Amino acid sequence: MNAPGELHRITVDPQVCGGRPCIRDTRVRVSDVLDLLAAGADTKEILSDYPYLQRQDIAAALQYAS
């Protein structure tokens, strides 16, 4: 998926997480990131809990949701 901004970081593969949108090269779903943000986690906390994610991955999840 190539688009302006950070959307290239989101992948959809029927063989990964049931085809739900995920952060590239992980099994972290976009909905997981959005749920964490909705629950009050900030970017720093998410990056601490998921050290294999990058700040741009969180931006991509938000951009995908919008």
N, CA, C and O atoms as a GROMACS GRO file, in nm:
protein
  264
    1MET      N    1   0.085  -0.117   0.000
    1MET     CA    2   0.000   0.000   0.000
    1MET      C    3   0.090   0.123   0.000
    1MET      O    4   0.155   0.150   0.101
    2ASN      N    5   0.095   0.197  -0.106
    2ASN     CA    6   0.175   0.319  -0.113
    2ASN      C    7   0.082   0.438  -0.124
    2ASN      O    8  -0.007   0.442  -0.209
    3ALA      N    9   0.105   0.534  -0.038
    3ALA     CA   10   0.025   0.656  -0.038
    3ALA      C   11   0.108   0.766   0.028
    3ALA      O   12   0.209   0.737   0.092
    4PRO      N   13   0.065   0.890   0.013
    4PRO     CA   14   0.138   0.999   0.078
    4PRO      C   15   0.144   0.980   0.229
    4PRO      O   16   0.060   0.912   0.287
    5GLY      N   17   0.243   1.039   0.290
    5GLY     CA   18   0.257   1.029   0.434
    5GLY      C   19   0.321   0.898   0.474
    5GLY      O   20   0.416   0.852   0.412
    6GLU      N   21   0.267   0.839   0.578
    6GLU     CA   22   0.326   0.719   0.635
    6GLU      C   23   0.249   0.592   0.604
    6GLU      O   24   0.282   0.487   0.659
    7LEU      N   25   0.150   0.596   0.518
    7LEU     CA   26   0.067   0.479   0.493
    7LEU      C   27   0.144   0.360   0.437
    7LEU      O   28   0.096   0.247   0.444
    8HIS      N   29   0.262   0.382   0.381
    8HIS     CA   30   0.342   0.271   0.331
    8HIS      C   31   0.384   0.177   0.445
    8HIS      O   32   0.428   0.064   0.421
    9ARG      N   33   0.370   0.222   0.568
    9ARG     CA   34   0.404   0.142   0.685
    9ARG      C   35   0.293   0.044   0.724
    9ARG      O   36   0.313  -0.041   0.811
   10ILE      N   37   0.178   0.056   0.663
   10ILE     CA   38   0.064  -0.031   0.693
   10ILE      C   39   0.055  -0.138   0.585
   10ILE      O   40   0.059  -0.108   0.466
   11THR      N   41   0.042  -0.263   0.629
   11THR     CA   42   0.028  -0.373   0.534
   11THR      C   43  -0.098  -0.452   0.565
   11THR      O   44  -0.143  -0.459   0.679
   12VAL      N   45  -0.153  -0.510   0.460
   12VAL     CA   46  -0.269  -0.598   0.473
   12VAL      C   47  -0.233  -0.726   0.399
   12VAL      O   48  -0.212  -0.726   0.278
   13ASP      N   49  -0.227  -0.836   0.475
   13ASP     CA   50  -0.191  -0.966   0.418
   13ASP      C   51  -0.288  -1.068   0.473
   13ASP      O   52  -0.298  -1.084   0.595
   14PRO      N   53  -0.361  -1.138   0.388
   14PRO     CA   54  -0.458  -1.237   0.434
   14PRO      C   55  -0.397  -1.344   0.525
   14PRO      O   56  -0.468  -1.409   0.601
   15GLN      N   57  -0.266  -1.363   0.517
   15GLN     CA   58  -0.199  -1.465   0.598
   15GLN      C   59  -0.150  -1.413   0.733
   15GLN      O   60  -0.098  -1.489   0.815
   16VAL      N   61  -0.167  -1.283   0.757
   16VAL     CA   62  -0.120  -1.222   0.882
   16VAL      C   63  -0.238  -1.155   0.952
   16VAL      O   64  -0.304  -1.069   0.894
   17CYS      N   65  -0.262  -1.194   1.075
   17CYS     CA   66  -0.368  -1.135   1.158
   17CYS      C   67  -0.503  -1.135   1.088
   17CYS      O   68  -0.581  -1.040   1.100
   18GLY      N   69  -0.531  -1.240   1.015
   18GLY     CA   70  -0.661  -1.253   0.950
   18GLY      C   71  -0.687  -1.146   0.844
   18GLY      O   72  -0.802  -1.118   0.813
   19GLY      N   73  -0.582  -1.088   0.791
   19GLY     CA   74  -0.599  -0.987   0.688
   19GLY      C   75  -0.627  -0.848   0.740
   19GLY      O   76  -0.653  -0.756   0.663
   20ARG      N   77  -0.623  -0.832   0.872
   20ARG     CA   78  -0.646  -0.698   0.928
   20ARG      C   79  -0.521  -0.612   0.910
   20ARG      O   80  -0.409  -0.664   0.910
   21PRO      N   81  -0.538  -0.482   0.894
   21PRO     CA   82  -0.424  -0.392   0.873
   21PRO      C   83  -0.326  -0.398   0.990
   21PRO      O   84  -0.366  -0.389   1.106
   22CYS      N   85  -0.198  -0.412   0.958
   22CYS     CA   86  -0.091  -0.422   1.058
   22CYS      C   87   0.020  -0.324   1.026
   22CYS      O   88   0.034  -0.277   0.913
   23ILE      N   89   0.098  -0.294   1.129
   23ILE     CA   90   0.220  -0.217   1.108
   23ILE      C   91   0.318  -0.307   1.035
   23ILE      O   92   0.334  -0.423   1.072
   24ARG      N   93   0.384  -0.259   0.934
   24ARG     CA   94   0.471  -0.338   0.847
   24ARG      C   95   0.569  -0.422   0.928
   24ARG      O   96   0.623  -0.377   1.029
   25ASP      N   97   0.589  -0.544   0.882
   25ASP     CA   98   0.685  -0.637   0.940
   25ASP      C   99   0.657  -0.674   1.086
   25ASP      O  100   0.747  -0.722   1.155
   26THR      N  101   0.533  -0.652   1.132
   26THR     CA  102   0.496  -0.693   1.268
   26THR      C  103   0.357  -0.756   1.264
   26THR      O  104   0.292  -0.760   1.159
   27ARG      N  105   0.315  -0.804   1.377
   27ARG     CA  106   0.178  -0.850   1.392
   27ARG      C  107   0.100  -0.754   1.482
   27ARG      O  108  -0.001  -0.792   1.542
   28VAL      N  109   0.147  -0.632   1.490
   28VAL     CA  110   0.076  -0.528   1.565
   28VAL      C  111  -0.027  -0.467   1.472
   28VAL      O  112   0.007  -0.405   1.371
   29ARG      N  113  -0.154  -0.485   1.509
   29ARG     CA  114  -0.261  -0.434   1.424
   29ARG      C  115  -0.279  -0.284   1.444
   29ARG      O  116  -0.250  -0.230   1.550
   30VAL      N  117  -0.325  -0.219   1.341
   30VAL     CA  118  -0.358  -0.076   1.351
   30VAL      C  119  -0.457  -0.056   1.465
   30VAL      O  120  -0.444   0.039   1.542
   31SER      N  121  -0.553  -0.145   1.478
   31SER     CA  122  -0.653  -0.132   1.584
   31SER      C  123  -0.589  -0.142   1.723
   31SER      O  124  -0.638  -0.080   1.818
   32ASP      N  125  -0.481  -0.220   1.736
   32ASP     CA  126  -0.410  -0.229   1.866
   32ASP      C  127  -0.352  -0.094   1.904
   32ASP      O  128  -0.365  -0.049   2.018
   33VAL      N  129  -0.288  -0.029   1.808
   33VAL     CA  130  -0.228   0.103   1.834
   33VAL      C  131  -0.338   0.204   1.868
   33VAL      O  132  -0.324   0.283   1.961
   34LEU      N  133  -0.445   0.202   1.792
   34LEU     CA  134  -0.555   0.296   1.817
   34LEU      C  135  -0.619   0.271   1.953
   34LEU      O  136  -0.654   0.366   2.022
   35ASP      N  137  -0.635   0.145   1.992
   35ASP     CA  138  -0.691   0.112   2.123
   35ASP      C  139  -0.601   0.164   2.236
   35ASP      O  140  -0.650   0.216   2.336
   36LEU      N  141  -0.471   0.150   2.219
   36LEU     CA  142  -0.378   0.202   2.320
   36LEU      C  143  -0.390   0.353   2.333
   36LEU      O  144  -0.394   0.407   2.443
   37LEU      N  145  -0.395   0.421   2.220
   37LEU     CA  146  -0.409   0.567   2.222
   37LEU      C  147  -0.542   0.608   2.285
   37LEU      O  148  -0.547   0.703   2.364
   38ALA      N  149  -0.649   0.538   2.251
   38ALA     CA  150  -0.782   0.570   2.306
   38ALA      C  151  -0.786   0.547   2.457
   38ALA      O  152  -0.861   0.613   2.528
   39ALA      N  153  -0.706   0.452   2.505
   39ALA     CA  154  -0.702   0.422   2.648
   39ALA      C  155  -0.614   0.520   2.725
   39ALA      O  156  -0.604   0.513   2.848
   40GLY      N  157  -0.550   0.612   2.653
   40GLY     CA  158  -0.473   0.716   2.719
   40GLY      C  159  -0.322   0.699   2.711
   40GLY      O  160  -0.248   0.782   2.765
   41ALA      N  161  -0.274   0.595   2.645
   41ALA     CA  162  -0.130   0.578   2.629
   41ALA      C  163  -0.078   0.686   2.534
   41ALA      O  164  -0.142   0.720   2.436
   42ASP      N  165   0.039   0.738   2.566
   42ASP     CA  166   0.099   0.834   2.474
   42ASP      C  167   0.204   0.763   2.388
   42ASP      O  168   0.238   0.647   2.412
   43THR      N  169   0.254   0.835   2.291
   43THR     CA  170   0.350   0.777   2.196
   43THR      C  171   0.471   0.720   2.268
   43THR      O  172   0.516   0.610   2.236
   44LYS      N  173   0.524   0.792   2.364
   44LYS     CA  174   0.642   0.747   2.437
   44LYS      C  175   0.615   0.613   2.508
   44LYS      O  176   0.700   0.524   2.506
   45GLU      N  177   0.500   0.600   2.568
   45GLU     CA  178   0.464   0.476   2.638
   45GLU      C  179   0.451   0.359   2.540
   45GLU      O  180   0.498   0.249   2.568
   46ILE      N  181   0.387   0.384   2.428
   46ILE     CA  182   0.370   0.278   2.327
   46ILE      C  183   0.506   0.234   2.275
   46ILE      O  184   0.530   0.114   2.261
   47LEU      N  185   0.593   0.328   2.246
   47LEU     CA  186   0.726   0.294   2.196
   47LEU      C  187   0.809   0.220   2.300
   47LEU      O  188   0.892   0.136   2.265
   48SER      N  189   0.786   0.250   2.426
   48SER     CA  190   0.855   0.178   2.533
   48SER      C  191   0.805   0.034   2.543
   48SER      O  192   0.883  -0.059   2.563
   49ASP      N  193   0.673   0.016   2.530
   49ASP     CA  194   0.613  -0.117   2.540
   49ASP      C  195   0.638  -0.201   2.415
   49ASP      O  196   0.644  -0.324   2.423
   50TYR      N  197   0.653  -0.137   2.302
   50TYR     CA  198   0.674  -0.204   2.173
   50TYR      C  199   0.799  -0.144   2.108
   50TYR      O  200   0.788  -0.065   2.015
   51PRO      N  201   0.918  -0.182   2.156
   51PRO     CA  202   1.041  -0.118   2.108
   51PRO      C  203   1.071  -0.139   1.960
   51PRO      O  204   1.155  -0.069   1.904
   52TYR      N  205   1.003  -0.232   1.897
   52TYR     CA  206   1.024  -0.256   1.753
   52TYR      C  207   0.939  -0.163   1.668
   52TYR      O  208   0.950  -0.165   1.546
   53LEU      N  209   0.854  -0.082   1.731
   53LEU     CA  210   0.777   0.019   1.657
   53LEU      C  211   0.855   0.149   1.656
   53LEU      O  212   0.944   0.172   1.738
   54GLN      N  213   0.821   0.233   1.561
   54GLN     CA  214   0.880   0.366   1.550
   54GLN      C  215   0.768   0.469   1.557
   54GLN      O  216   0.651   0.439   1.534
   55ARG      N  217   0.806   0.591   1.589
   55ARG     CA  218   0.710   0.701   1.599
   55ARG      C  219   0.626   0.712   1.470
   55ARG      O  220   0.506   0.739   1.476
   56GLN      N  221   0.689   0.690   1.355
   56GLN     CA  222   0.618   0.698   1.228
   56GLN      C  223   0.513   0.588   1.214
   56GLN      O  224   0.414   0.606   1.143
   57ASP      N  225   0.532   0.475   1.281
   57ASP     CA  226   0.432   0.368   1.278
   57ASP      C  227   0.302   0.412   1.345
   57ASP      O  228   0.193   0.382   1.298
   58ILE      N  229   0.317   0.484   1.454
   58ILE     CA  230   0.199   0.535   1.524
   58ILE      C  231   0.128   0.639   1.438
   58ILE      O  232   0.006   0.641   1.429
   59ALA      N  233   0.207   0.726   1.376
   59ALA     CA  234   0.149   0.825   1.284
   59ALA      C  235   0.076   0.755   1.170
   59ALA      O  236  -0.030   0.800   1.126
   60ALA      N  237   0.134   0.646   1.120
   60ALA     CA  238   0.070   0.572   1.011
   60ALA      C  239  -0.063   0.513   1.055
   60ALA      O  240  -0.159   0.515   0.978
   61ALA      N  241  -0.068   0.460   1.176
   61ALA     CA  242  -0.194   0.403   1.227
   61ALA      C  243  -0.302   0.511   1.235
   61ALA      O  244  -0.416   0.488   1.197
   62LEU      N  245  -0.264   0.628   1.284
   62LEU     CA  246  -0.360   0.739   1.292
   62LEU      C  247  -0.403   0.784   1.153
   62LEU      O  248  -0.521   0.810   1.129
   63GLN      N  249  -0.308   0.792   1.062
   63GLN     CA  250  -0.340   0.834   0.926
   63GLN      C  251  -0.432   0.731   0.860
   63GLN      O  252  -0.526   0.768   0.790
   64TYR      N  253  -0.406   0.603   0.881
   64TYR     CA  254  -0.488   0.497   0.823
   64TYR      C  255  -0.630   0.508   0.878
   64TYR      O  256  -0.727   0.492   0.803
   65ALA      N  257  -0.643   0.533   1.006
   65ALA     CA  258  -0.776   0.541   1.069
   65ALA      C  259  -0.856   0.661   1.018
   65ALA      O  260  -0.979   0.657   1.013
   66SER      N  261  -0.785   0.766   0.981
   66SER     CA  262  -0.855   0.886   0.937
   66SER      C  263  -0.903   0.868   0.795
   66SER      O  264  -0.965   0.959   0.739
   0.00000   0.00000   0.00000
